[in-house]
């Protein structure tokens, strides 16, 4: 058990039988009444973000997370990953992957977080390189609207790309925001 005085950004806690990552916390000492800690927590199972206020000094359970580098193999009813050291294959449910599935490429290396031996979440690399499988051709001189157009990656993710990007181009994408970064030379 840890006290709310020990909170740090990025720490994982077990609160009401759920795993939460502390995204933000602030100690508040009002002029009247007791001090408290205002937090913003991200549920690792549902990706939902909640705001919770704790009394100063309140105890919560710290979740001890183990992490492993793993390689994404394929998807059947679950997402299947392989430990790069032991070659052990582990299925991970769709609920643990969440929105990150739209940037999962075969053979990509990810960090898998385990809690009490059970996989609970994955962390993608910050950037991936993926091929554009579907986009409209850019019309020369079309600058009235924006200079971006919709495109679909080989993973199924839909992003906005500049007009000069065509199908079969490989682009670098930020997995945290889904933003186009640059075209990768072939």
C-alpha positions in Angstrom: 0.0 0.0 0.0 1.2 3.5 -0.8 0.0 6.9 0.4 -1.4 9.5 -1.9 1.7 11.6 -0.9 3.8 9.1 -2.9 1.8 9.5 -6.2 3.9 10.1 -9.3 2.8 10.5 -13.0 2.9 7.2 -14.8 2.5 5.1 -11.6 0.0 2.3 -11.8 -2.4 1.7 -8.9 -5.1 -1.0 -8.1 -8.2 1.0 -7.1 -11.6 -0.7 -6.7 -10.4 -3.9 -8.4 -9.3 -2.0 -11.5 -5.9 -1.0 -12.7 -5.4 2.7 -13.3 -2.4 4.7 -14.5 -1.9 8.1 -12.9 -1.8 10.6 -15.7 -1.9 13.7 -13.5 -2.0 14.5 -9.8 -2.1 17.7 -7.8 -1.8 18.1 -4.0 -4.3 20.8 -2.8 -4.2 22.5 0.6 -7.3 24.7 0.9 -7.4 27.4 3.5 -10.2 25.7 5.3 -10.6 21.9 5.7 -8.3 19.0 5.0 -5.8 18.7 2.2 -6.6 16.4 -0.7 -5.1 15.1 -3.9 -6.8 15.7 -7.2 -5.9 13.0 -9.9 -6.7 12.1 -13.5 -6.6 8.3 -13.9 -6.6 6.1 -17.0 -8.3 2.7 -16.7 -5.9 0.2 -18.3 -8.7 -2.2 -19.3 -11.2 0.2 -20.8 -8.8 3.2 -21.7 -11.4 5.4 -20.0 -10.1 8.5 -18.2 -11.7 9.5 -14.9 -11.0 12.3 -12.4 -10.8 11.2 -8.7 -10.1 13.1 -5.5 -8.4 11.4 -2.6 -7.9 12.6 0.9 -4.3 13.5 1.7 -2.6 10.4 3.2 -5.2 8.0 2.0 -3.8 4.5 1.2 -4.2 2.7 -2.2 -2.5 -0.4 -3.5 0.4 0.1 -5.9 0.2 -2.3 -8.8 3.6 -3.9 -9.5 3.8 -4.3 -13.3 6.2 -6.5 -15.1 7.0 -5.7 -18.7 8.3 -7.8 -21.6 9.4 -7.0 -25.1 7.2 -9.1 -27.4 6.6 -9.4 -31.1 3.1 -9.3 -32.6 2.4 -12.4 -34.7 -1.2 -12.6 -35.9 -4.9 -12.2 -34.9 -7.4 -15.0 -34.6 -10.0 -14.7 -31.8 -7.2 -13.0 -29.8 -4.1 -11.1 -30.6 -1.1 -13.4 -30.5 2.3 -12.2 -29.3 5.6 -14.0 -28.9 8.2 -13.4 -26.2 11.4 -12.5 -28.1 13.6 -14.3 -25.6 11.8 -17.5 -24.7 9.7 -17.8 -28.0 6.6 -18.4 -25.8 3.4 -17.4 -27.5 0.7 -15.5 -25.5 -2.8 -14.6 -26.6 -4.0 -11.1 -25.5 -7.7 -10.2 -25.6 -9.1 -7.4 -27.7 -10.2 -5.4 -24.6 -6.5 -5.3 -23.5 -5.4 -3.9 -26.9 -8.1 -1.3 -27.2 -7.6 1.4 -29.8 -4.0 0.4 -30.3 -5.1 -2.4 -32.7 -5.3 0.1 -35.6 -1.5 0.4 -35.5 -0.5 -3.2 -35.0 1.6 -4.5 -37.9 2.7 -8.1 -38.2 6.1 -8.7 -36.6 6.1 -5.3 -34.8 7.9 -5.2 -31.4 5.8 -3.9 -28.5 6.1 -3.8 -24.7 3.5 -5.9 -22.9 2.6 -5.0 -19.3 1.7 -7.9 -17.0 -0.1 -7.7 -13.6 0.0 -10.8 -11.5 1.1 -12.8 -14.5 -1.8 -11.6 -16.7 -1.2 -9.3 -19.7 -3.2 -6.1 -19.2 -1.9 -3.6 -21.8 0.6 -3.0 -24.6 2.7 -0.1 -25.5 3.4 0.5 -29.2 6.6 2.1 -30.5 6.1 5.9 -30.9 6.4 5.7 -34.7 5.5 3.0 -37.3 6.0 2.8 -41.0 3.0 1.5 -42.9 1.8 1.4 -46.5 -1.1 3.4 -47.8 -3.7 1.0 -49.3 -6.5 3.4 -50.2 -6.5 7.1 -50.9 -7.9 9.4 -53.5 -5.4 10.9 -56.0 -4.5 14.5 -55.2 -5.7 17.1 -57.7 -3.0 19.5 -58.7 -3.9 23.0 -57.7 -6.5 22.0 -55.2 -5.6 24.2 -52.3 -9.0 25.7 -51.6 -9.9 23.1 -49.0 -7.2 21.8 -46.7 -3.9 20.4 -48.0 -4.7 17.0 -46.5 -6.9 14.1 -47.7 -8.1 10.9 -46.0 -6.1 7.7 -46.4 -6.2 4.1 -45.1 -3.2 2.3 -43.8 -2.5 -1.4 -44.3 -3.5 -1.9 -40.6 -7.0 -0.4 -41.3 -6.3 2.9 -39.5 -7.7 6.0 -41.2 -5.4 9.1 -41.1 -5.0 12.4 -42.9 -2.1 12.7 -45.4 -0.8 15.5 -47.7 -2.1 15.6 -51.2 1.1 14.3 -52.8 0.8 10.9 -51.0 -0.5 8.1 -53.3 -1.5 4.5 -52.8 1.4 2.1 -52.1 3.5 4.9 -50.6 5.0 4.1 -47.2 4.5 6.7 -44.5 5.7 7.3 -40.9 2.8 7.7 -38.4 2.8 8.8 -34.8 1.0 6.0 -32.9 0.1 8.2 -29.9 -1.9 10.7 -32.0 -2.4 9.0 -35.4 -0.8 11.9 -37.2 1.1 11.6 -40.5 4.8 12.5 -39.9 6.6 11.9 -43.3 6.8 9.8 -46.4 9.4 7.1 -46.2 11.6 6.7 -49.3 11.4 3.4 -51.0 
